[in-house]
Amino acid sequence: MNIKLSVVIPVYKKTQMFVDNLTHNIQLLPKHTEVIIVDDASKEFLEEKN
């Protein structure tokens, strides 16, 4: 794959809102877009994993 665009998205708290928005908007990104999601060690995200 030839990546032409990279998008870095920091996430802190509001994990479900982030997932909902990303799911809705990811289709608007151009092809060959790399999405990097950085969780800022929010307790909310860590609790969902356990």
mmCIF file as Biopython writes it, N, C-alpha, C and O atoms, coordinates in Angstrom:
data_model
#
loop_
_atom_site.group_PDB
_atom_site.id
_atom_site.type_symbol
_atom_site.label_atom_id
_atom_site.label_alt_id
_atom_site.label_comp_id
_atom_site.label_asym_id
_atom_site.label_entity_id
_atom_site.label_seq_id
_atom_site.pdbx_PDB_ins_code
_atom_site.Cartn_x
_atom_site.Cartn_y
_atom_site.Cartn_z
_atom_site.occupancy
_atom_site.B_iso_or_equiv
_atom_site.auth_seq_id
_atom_site.auth_asym_id
_atom_site.pdbx_PDB_model_num
ATOM 1   N N  . MET A ? 1  ? 0.855   -1.181 0.000  1.0 0.0 1  A 1 
ATOM 2   C CA . MET A ? 1  ? 0.000   0.000  0.000  1.0 0.0 1  A 1 
ATOM 3   C C  . MET A ? 1  ? 0.898   1.240  0.000  1.0 0.0 1  A 1 
ATOM 4   O O  . MET A ? 1  ? 1.936   1.265  0.661  1.0 0.0 1  A 1 
ATOM 5   N N  . ASN A ? 2  ? 0.502   2.225  -0.719 1.0 0.0 2  A 1 
ATOM 6   C CA . ASN A ? 2  ? 1.237   3.473  -0.820 1.0 0.0 2  A 1 
ATOM 7   C C  . ASN A ? 2  ? 0.483   4.545  -0.034 1.0 0.0 2  A 1 
ATOM 8   O O  . ASN A ? 2  ? -0.500  5.100  -0.524 1.0 0.0 2  A 1 
ATOM 9   N N  . ILE A ? 3  ? 0.946   4.838  1.191  1.0 0.0 3  A 1 
ATOM 10  C CA . ILE A ? 3  ? 0.265   5.807  2.059  1.0 0.0 3  A 1 
ATOM 11  C C  . ILE A ? 3  ? 0.522   7.212  1.546  1.0 0.0 3  A 1 
ATOM 12  O O  . ILE A ? 3  ? 1.666   7.614  1.332  1.0 0.0 3  A 1 
ATOM 13  N N  . LYS A ? 4  ? -0.554  7.947  1.353  1.0 0.0 4  A 1 
ATOM 14  C CA . LYS A ? 4  ? -0.445  9.316  0.853  1.0 0.0 4  A 1 
ATOM 15  C C  . LYS A ? 4  ? -0.799  10.345 1.915  1.0 0.0 4  A 1 
ATOM 16  O O  . LYS A ? 4  ? -0.447  11.518 1.787  1.0 0.0 4  A 1 
ATOM 17  N N  . LEU A ? 5  ? -1.492  9.913  2.961  1.0 0.0 5  A 1 
ATOM 18  C CA . LEU A ? 5  ? -1.906  10.838 4.009  1.0 0.0 5  A 1 
ATOM 19  C C  . LEU A ? 5  ? -1.901  10.092 5.333  1.0 0.0 5  A 1 
ATOM 20  O O  . LEU A ? 5  ? -2.399  8.970  5.419  1.0 0.0 5  A 1 
ATOM 21  N N  . SER A ? 6  ? -1.339  10.711 6.363  1.0 0.0 6  A 1 
ATOM 22  C CA . SER A ? 6  ? -1.369  10.154 7.709  1.0 0.0 6  A 1 
ATOM 23  C C  . SER A ? 6  ? -2.138  11.117 8.608  1.0 0.0 6  A 1 
ATOM 24  O O  . SER A ? 6  ? -1.922  12.328 8.570  1.0 0.0 6  A 1 
ATOM 25  N N  . VAL A ? 7  ? -3.025  10.567 9.406  1.0 0.0 7  A 1 
ATOM 26  C CA . VAL A ? 7  ? -3.817  11.360 10.335 1.0 0.0 7  A 1 
ATOM 27  C C  . VAL A ? 7  ? -3.566  10.809 11.730 1.0 0.0 7  A 1 
ATOM 28  O O  . VAL A ? 7  ? -3.767  9.620  11.974 1.0 0.0 7  A 1 
ATOM 29  N N  . VAL A ? 8  ? -3.128  11.666 12.645 1.0 0.0 8  A 1 
ATOM 30  C CA . VAL A ? 8  ? -2.890  11.262 14.030 1.0 0.0 8  A 1 
ATOM 31  C C  . VAL A ? 8  ? -4.013  11.848 14.878 1.0 0.0 8  A 1 
ATOM 32  O O  . VAL A ? 8  ? -4.264  13.053 14.856 1.0 0.0 8  A 1 
ATOM 33  N N  . ILE A ? 9  ? -4.681  10.978 15.621 1.0 0.0 9  A 1 
ATOM 34  C CA . ILE A ? 9  ? -5.819  11.415 16.430 1.0 0.0 9  A 1 
ATOM 35  C C  . ILE A ? 9  ? -5.544  11.067 17.891 1.0 0.0 9  A 1 
ATOM 36  O O  . ILE A ? 9  ? -5.513  9.889  18.247 1.0 0.0 9  A 1 
ATOM 37  N N  . PRO A ? 10 ? -5.342  12.081 18.747 1.0 0.0 10 A 1 
ATOM 38  C CA . PRO A ? 10 ? -5.199  11.798 20.175 1.0 0.0 10 A 1 
ATOM 39  C C  . PRO A ? 10 ? -6.580  11.582 20.798 1.0 0.0 10 A 1 
ATOM 40  O O  . PRO A ? 10 ? -7.547  12.261 20.452 1.0 0.0 10 A 1 
ATOM 41  N N  . VAL A ? 11 ? -6.648  10.629 21.717 1.0 0.0 11 A 1 
ATOM 42  C CA . VAL A ? 11 ? -7.923  10.335 22.379 1.0 0.0 11 A 1 
ATOM 43  C C  . VAL A ? 11 ? -7.692  10.325 23.880 1.0 0.0 11 A 1 
ATOM 44  O O  . VAL A ? 11 ? -6.795  9.643  24.377 1.0 0.0 11 A 1 
ATOM 45  N N  . TYR A ? 12 ? -8.498  11.077 24.589 1.0 0.0 12 A 1 
ATOM 46  C CA . TYR A ? 12 ? -8.465  11.074 26.051 1.0 0.0 12 A 1 
ATOM 47  C C  . TYR A ? 12 ? -9.899  11.163 26.547 1.0 0.0 12 A 1 
ATOM 48  O O  . TYR A ? 12 ? -10.595 12.154 26.326 1.0 0.0 12 A 1 
ATOM 49  N N  . LYS A ? 13 ? -10.308 10.130 27.204 1.0 0.0 13 A 1 
ATOM 50  C CA . LYS A ? 13 ? -11.682 10.009 27.685 1.0 0.0 13 A 1 
ATOM 51  C C  . LYS A ? 13 ? -12.653 10.016 26.502 1.0 0.0 13 A 1 
ATOM 52  O O  . LYS A ? 13 ? -12.211 10.049 25.353 1.0 0.0 13 A 1 
ATOM 53  N N  . LYS A ? 14 ? -13.905 9.986  26.744 1.0 0.0 14 A 1 
ATOM 54  C CA . LYS A ? 14 ? -14.942 10.012 25.698 1.0 0.0 14 A 1 
ATOM 55  C C  . LYS A ? 14 ? -14.664 8.980  24.598 1.0 0.0 14 A 1 
ATOM 56  O O  . LYS A ? 14 ? -14.853 9.261  23.414 1.0 0.0 14 A 1 
ATOM 57  N N  . THR A ? 15 ? -14.218 7.794  24.995 1.0 0.0 15 A 1 
ATOM 58  C CA . THR A ? 15 ? -13.830 6.767  24.031 1.0 0.0 15 A 1 
ATOM 59  C C  . THR A ? 15 ? -14.983 6.381  23.121 1.0 0.0 15 A 1 
ATOM 60  O O  . THR A ? 15 ? -14.802 6.269  21.909 1.0 0.0 15 A 1 
ATOM 61  N N  . GLN A ? 16 ? -16.151 6.178  23.679 1.0 0.0 16 A 1 
ATOM 62  C CA . GLN A ? 16 ? -17.284 5.760  22.855 1.0 0.0 16 A 1 
ATOM 63  C C  . GLN A ? 16 ? -17.669 6.837  21.853 1.0 0.0 16 A 1 
ATOM 64  O O  . GLN A ? 16 ? -18.007 6.526  20.711 1.0 0.0 16 A 1 
ATOM 65  N N  . MET A ? 17 ? -17.624 8.084  22.259 1.0 0.0 17 A 1 
ATOM 66  C CA . MET A ? 17 ? -17.914 9.180  21.336 1.0 0.0 17 A 1 
ATOM 67  C C  . MET A ? 17 ? -16.886 9.191  20.197 1.0 0.0 17 A 1 
ATOM 68  O O  . MET A ? 17 ? -17.237 9.410  19.037 1.0 0.0 17 A 1 
ATOM 69  N N  . PHE A ? 18 ? -15.623 8.956  20.537 1.0 0.0 18 A 1 
ATOM 70  C CA . PHE A ? 18 ? -14.583 8.910  19.515 1.0 0.0 18 A 1 
ATOM 71  C C  . PHE A ? 18 ? -14.843 7.782  18.522 1.0 0.0 18 A 1 
ATOM 72  O O  . PHE A ? 18 ? -14.772 7.993  17.311 1.0 0.0 18 A 1 
ATOM 73  N N  . VAL A ? 19 ? -15.143 6.587  19.026 1.0 0.0 19 A 1 
ATOM 74  C CA . VAL A ? 19 ? -15.400 5.440  18.153 1.0 0.0 19 A 1 
ATOM 75  C C  . VAL A ? 19 ? -16.594 5.713  17.247 1.0 0.0 19 A 1 
ATOM 76  O O  . VAL A ? 19 ? -16.546 5.419  16.053 1.0 0.0 19 A 1 
ATOM 77  N N  . ASP A ? 20 ? -17.645 6.262  17.795 1.0 0.0 20 A 1 
ATOM 78  C CA . ASP A ? 20 ? -18.835 6.586  16.993 1.0 0.0 20 A 1 
ATOM 79  C C  . ASP A ? 20 ? -18.498 7.580  15.880 1.0 0.0 20 A 1 
ATOM 80  O O  . ASP A ? 20 ? -18.904 7.401  14.732 1.0 0.0 20 A 1 
ATOM 81  N N  . ASN A ? 21 ? -17.757 8.622  16.230 1.0 0.0 21 A 1 
ATOM 82  C CA . ASN A ? 21 ? -17.392 9.631  15.228 1.0 0.0 21 A 1 
ATOM 83  C C  . ASN A ? 21 ? -16.453 9.069  14.171 1.0 0.0 21 A 1 
ATOM 84  O O  . ASN A ? 21 ? -16.610 9.354  12.983 1.0 0.0 21 A 1 
ATOM 85  N N  . LEU A ? 22 ? -15.489 8.279  14.592 1.0 0.0 22 A 1 
ATOM 86  C CA . LEU A ? 22 ? -14.556 7.704  13.632 1.0 0.0 22 A 1 
ATOM 87  C C  . LEU A ? 22 ? -15.275 6.758  12.684 1.0 0.0 22 A 1 
ATOM 88  O O  . LEU A ? 22 ? -15.034 6.789  11.478 1.0 0.0 22 A 1 
ATOM 89  N N  . THR A ? 23 ? -16.146 5.926  13.211 1.0 0.0 23 A 1 
ATOM 90  C CA . THR A ? 23 ? -16.902 4.991  12.380 1.0 0.0 23 A 1 
ATOM 91  C C  . THR A ? 23 ? -17.719 5.738  11.331 1.0 0.0 23 A 1 
ATOM 92  O O  . THR A ? 23 ? -17.815 5.304  10.183 1.0 0.0 23 A 1 
ATOM 93  N N  . HIS A ? 24 ? -18.291 6.835  11.724 1.0 0.0 24 A 1 
ATOM 94  C CA . HIS A ? 24 ? -19.114 7.622  10.807 1.0 0.0 24 A 1 
ATOM 95  C C  . HIS A ? 24 ? -18.268 8.352  9.755  1.0 0.0 24 A 1 
ATOM 96  O O  . HIS A ? 24 ? -18.658 8.439  8.590  1.0 0.0 24 A 1 
ATOM 97  N N  . ASN A ? 25 ? -17.117 8.870  10.170 1.0 0.0 25 A 1 
ATOM 98  C CA . ASN A ? 25 ? -16.329 9.755  9.294  1.0 0.0 25 A 1 
ATOM 99  C C  . ASN A ? 25 ? -15.194 9.078  8.540  1.0 0.0 25 A 1 
ATOM 100 O O  . ASN A ? 25 ? -14.626 9.681  7.629  1.0 0.0 25 A 1 
ATOM 101 N N  . ILE A ? 26 ? -14.851 7.866  8.885  1.0 0.0 26 A 1 
ATOM 102 C CA . ILE A ? 26 ? -13.708 7.229  8.229  1.0 0.0 26 A 1 
ATOM 103 C C  . ILE A ? 26 ? -13.946 7.036  6.733  1.0 0.0 26 A 1 
ATOM 104 O O  . ILE A ? 26 ? -13.000 7.028  5.945  1.0 0.0 26 A 1 
ATOM 105 N N  . GLN A ? 27 ? -15.175 6.886  6.356  1.0 0.0 27 A 1 
ATOM 106 C CA . GLN A ? 27 ? -15.490 6.714  4.931  1.0 0.0 27 A 1 
ATOM 107 C C  . GLN A ? 27 ? -15.216 7.977  4.115  1.0 0.0 27 A 1 
ATOM 108 O O  . GLN A ? 27 ? -15.144 7.919  2.888  1.0 0.0 27 A 1 
ATOM 109 N N  . LEU A ? 28 ? -15.064 9.108  4.786  1.0 0.0 28 A 1 
ATOM 110 C CA . LEU A ? 28 ? -14.804 10.366 4.094  1.0 0.0 28 A 1 
ATOM 111 C C  . LEU A ? 28 ? -13.317 10.580 3.783  1.0 0.0 28 A 1 
ATOM 112 O O  . LEU A ? 28 ? -12.961 11.470 3.010  1.0 0.0 28 A 1 
ATOM 113 N N  . LEU A ? 29 ? -12.467 9.772  4.380  1.0 0.0 29 A 1 
ATOM 114 C CA . LEU A ? 29 ? -11.031 9.914  4.142  1.0 0.0 29 A 1 
ATOM 115 C C  . LEU A ? 29 ? -10.672 9.357  2.769  1.0 0.0 29 A 1 
ATOM 116 O O  . LEU A ? 29 ? -11.296 8.413  2.287  1.0 0.0 29 A 1 
ATOM 117 N N  . PRO A ? 30 ? -9.666  9.948  2.153  1.0 0.0 30 A 1 
ATOM 118 C CA . PRO A ? 30 ? -9.227  9.429  0.853  1.0 0.0 30 A 1 
ATOM 119 C C  . PRO A ? 30 ? -8.622  8.029  0.999  1.0 0.0 30 A 1 
ATOM 120 O O  . PRO A ? 30 ? -8.212  7.629  2.088  1.0 0.0 30 A 1 
ATOM 121 N N  . LYS A ? 31 ? -8.575  7.296  -0.108 1.0 0.0 31 A 1 
ATOM 122 C CA . LYS A ? 31 ? -7.935  5.984  -0.095 1.0 0.0 31 A 1 
ATOM 123 C C  . LYS A ? 31 ? -6.478  6.149  0.277  1.0 0.0 31 A 1 
ATOM 124 O O  . LYS A ? 31 ? -5.888  7.211  0.082  1.0 0.0 31 A 1 
ATOM 125 N N  . HIS A ? 32 ? -5.910  5.098  0.809  1.0 0.0 32 A 1 
ATOM 126 C CA . HIS A ? 32 ? -4.499  5.076  1.205  1.0 0.0 32 A 1 
ATOM 127 C C  . HIS A ? 32 ? -4.191  6.083  2.305  1.0 0.0 32 A 1 
ATOM 128 O O  . HIS A ? 32 ? -3.134  6.713  2.308  1.0 0.0 32 A 1 
ATOM 129 N N  . THR A ? 33 ? -5.123  6.224  3.233  1.0 0.0 33 A 1 
ATOM 130 C CA . THR A ? 33 ? -4.918  7.089  4.390  1.0 0.0 33 A 1 
ATOM 131 C C  . THR A ? 33 ? -4.570  6.215  5.583  1.0 0.0 33 A 1 
ATOM 132 O O  . THR A ? 33 ? -5.238  5.217  5.852  1.0 0.0 33 A 1 
ATOM 133 N N  . GLU A ? 34 ? -3.527  6.595  6.289  1.0 0.0 34 A 1 
ATOM 134 C CA . GLU A ? 34 ? -3.118  5.910  7.504  1.0 0.0 34 A 1 
ATOM 135 C C  . GLU A ? 34 ? -3.722  6.669  8.679  1.0 0.0 34 A 1 
ATOM 136 O O  . GLU A ? 34 ? -3.544  7.882  8.792  1.0 0.0 34 A 1 
ATOM 137 N N  . VAL A ? 35 ? -4.436  5.960  9.558  1.0 0.0 35 A 1 
ATOM 138 C CA . VAL A ? 35 ? -5.025  6.581  10.739 1.0 0.0 35 A 1 
ATOM 139 C C  . VAL A ? 35 ? -4.287  6.037  11.958 1.0 0.0 35 A 1 
ATOM 140 O O  . VAL A ? 35 ? -4.276  4.830  12.200 1.0 0.0 35 A 1 
ATOM 141 N N  . ILE A ? 36 ? -3.676  6.926  12.713 1.0 0.0 36 A 1 
ATOM 142 C CA . ILE A ? 36 ? -2.937  6.555  13.921 1.0 0.0 36 A 1 
ATOM 143 C C  . ILE A ? 36 ? -3.710  7.104  15.112 1.0 0.0 36 A 1 
ATOM 144 O O  . ILE A ? 36 ? -3.910  8.313  15.230 1.0 0.0 36 A 1 
ATOM 145 N N  . ILE A ? 37 ? -4.139  6.214  15.986 1.0 0.0 37 A 1 
ATOM 146 C CA . ILE A ? 37 ? -4.924  6.606  17.157 1.0 0.0 37 A 1 
ATOM 147 C C  . ILE A ? 37 ? -4.031  6.465  18.385 1.0 0.0 37 A 1 
ATOM 148 O O  . ILE A ? 37 ? -3.474  5.398  18.643 1.0 0.0 37 A 1 
ATOM 149 N N  . VAL A ? 38 ? -3.902  7.555  19.135 1.0 0.0 38 A 1 
ATOM 150 C CA . VAL A ? 38 ? -3.045  7.570  20.312 1.0 0.0 38 A 1 
ATOM 151 C C  . VAL A ? 38 ? -3.919  7.779  21.541 1.0 0.0 38 A 1 
ATOM 152 O O  . VAL A ? 38 ? -4.517  8.841  21.718 1.0 0.0 38 A 1 
ATOM 153 N N  . ASP A ? 39 ? -3.988  6.760  22.384 1.0 0.0 39 A 1 
ATOM 154 C CA . ASP A ? 39 ? -4.746  6.871  23.622 1.0 0.0 39 A 1 
ATOM 155 C C  . ASP A ? 39 ? -3.837  7.451  24.689 1.0 0.0 39 A 1 
ATOM 156 O O  . ASP A ? 39 ? -2.713  6.985  24.877 1.0 0.0 39 A 1 
ATOM 157 N N  . ASP A ? 40 ? -4.315  8.451  25.374 1.0 0.0 40 A 1 
ATOM 158 C CA . ASP A ? 40 ? -3.529  9.121  26.398 1.0 0.0 40 A 1 
ATOM 159 C C  . ASP A ? 40 ? -3.733  8.455  27.755 1.0 0.0 40 A 1 
ATOM 160 O O  . ASP A ? 40 ? -3.874  9.133  28.773 1.0 0.0 40 A 1 
ATOM 161 N N  . ALA A ? 41 ? -3.747  7.131  27.764 1.0 0.0 41 A 1 
ATOM 162 C CA . ALA A ? 41 ? -3.866  6.324  28.983 1.0 0.0 41 A 1 
ATOM 163 C C  . ALA A ? 41 ? -5.067  6.716  29.837 1.0 0.0 41 A 1 
ATOM 164 O O  . ALA A ? 41 ? -4.991  6.752  31.065 1.0 0.0 41 A 1 
ATOM 165 N N  . SER A ? 42 ? -6.149  7.002  29.178 1.0 0.0 42 A 1 
ATOM 166 C CA . SER A ? 42 ? -7.353  7.341  29.931 1.0 0.0 42 A 1 
ATOM 167 C C  . SER A ? 42 ? -7.883  6.099  30.633 1.0 0.0 42 A 1 
ATOM 168 O O  . SER A ? 42 ? -7.858  5.004  30.070 1.0 0.0 42 A 1 
ATOM 169 N N  . LYS A ? 43 ? -8.353  6.264  31.838 1.0 0.0 43 A 1 
ATOM 170 C CA . LYS A ? 43 ? -8.887  5.136  32.601 1.0 0.0 43 A 1 
ATOM 171 C C  . LYS A ? 43 ? -10.068 4.503  31.878 1.0 0.0 43 A 1 
ATOM 172 O O  . LYS A ? 43 ? -10.264 3.290  31.948 1.0 0.0 43 A 1 
ATOM 173 N N  . GLU A ? 44 ? -10.846 5.314  31.193 1.0 0.0 44 A 1 
ATOM 174 C CA . GLU A ? 44 ? -12.022 4.826  30.485 1.0 0.0 44 A 1 
ATOM 175 C C  . GLU A ? 44 ? -11.632 3.751  29.468 1.0 0.0 44 A 1 
ATOM 176 O O  . GLU A ? 44 ? -12.277 2.705  29.388 1.0 0.0 44 A 1 
ATOM 177 N N  . PHE A ? 45 ? -10.593 4.008  28.705 1.0 0.0 45 A 1 
ATOM 178 C CA . PHE A ? 45 ? -10.160 3.055  27.680 1.0 0.0 45 A 1 
ATOM 179 C C  . PHE A ? 45 ? -9.591  1.805  28.327 1.0 0.0 45 A 1 
ATOM 180 O O  . PHE A ? 45 ? -9.869  0.691  27.883 1.0 0.0 45 A 1 
ATOM 181 N N  . LEU A ? 46 ? -8.799  1.983  29.370 1.0 0.0 46 A 1 
ATOM 182 C CA . LEU A ? 46 ? -8.196  0.837  30.050 1.0 0.0 46 A 1 
ATOM 183 C C  . LEU A ? 46 ? -9.255  -0.039 30.692 1.0 0.0 46 A 1 
ATOM 184 O O  . LEU A ? 46 ? -9.121  -1.262 30.697 1.0 0.0 46 A 1 
ATOM 185 N N  . GLU A ? 47 ? -10.296 0.555  31.230 1.0 0.0 47 A 1 
ATOM 186 C CA . GLU A ? 47 ? -11.366 -0.219 31.847 1.0 0.0 47 A 1 
ATOM 187 C C  . GLU A ? 47 ? -12.137 -1.021 30.816 1.0 0.0 47 A 1 
ATOM 188 O O  . GLU A ? 47 ? -12.589 -2.124 31.125 1.0 0.0 47 A 1 
ATOM 189 N N  . GLU A ? 48 ? -12.303 -0.520 29.622 1.0 0.0 48 A 1 
ATOM 190 C CA . GLU A ? 48 ? -13.031 -1.247 28.577 1.0 0.0 48 A 1 
ATOM 191 C C  . GLU A ? 48 ? -12.273 -2.488 28.151 1.0 0.0 48 A 1 
ATOM 192 O O  . GLU A ? 48 ? -12.896 -3.482 27.777 1.0 0.0 48 A 1 
ATOM 193 N N  . LYS A ? 49 ? -10.961 -2.465 28.196 1.0 0.0 49 A 1 
ATOM 194 C CA . LYS A ? 49 ? -10.156 -3.612 27.802 1.0 0.0 49 A 1 
ATOM 195 C C  . LYS A ? 49 ? -10.242 -4.737 28.816 1.0 0.0 49 A 1 
ATOM 196 O O  . LYS A ? 49 ? -10.140 -5.908 28.448 1.0 0.0 49 A 1 
ATOM 197 N N  . ASN A ? 50 ? -10.426 -4.408 30.074 1.0 0.0 50 A 1 
ATOM 198 C CA . ASN A ? 50 ? -10.427 -5.434 31.137 1.0 0.0 50 A 1 
ATOM 199 C C  . ASN A ? 50 ? -11.734 -6.124 31.260 1.0 0.0 50 A 1 
ATOM 200 O O  . ASN A ? 50 ? -11.889 -7.006 32.104 1.0 0.0 50 A 1 
#
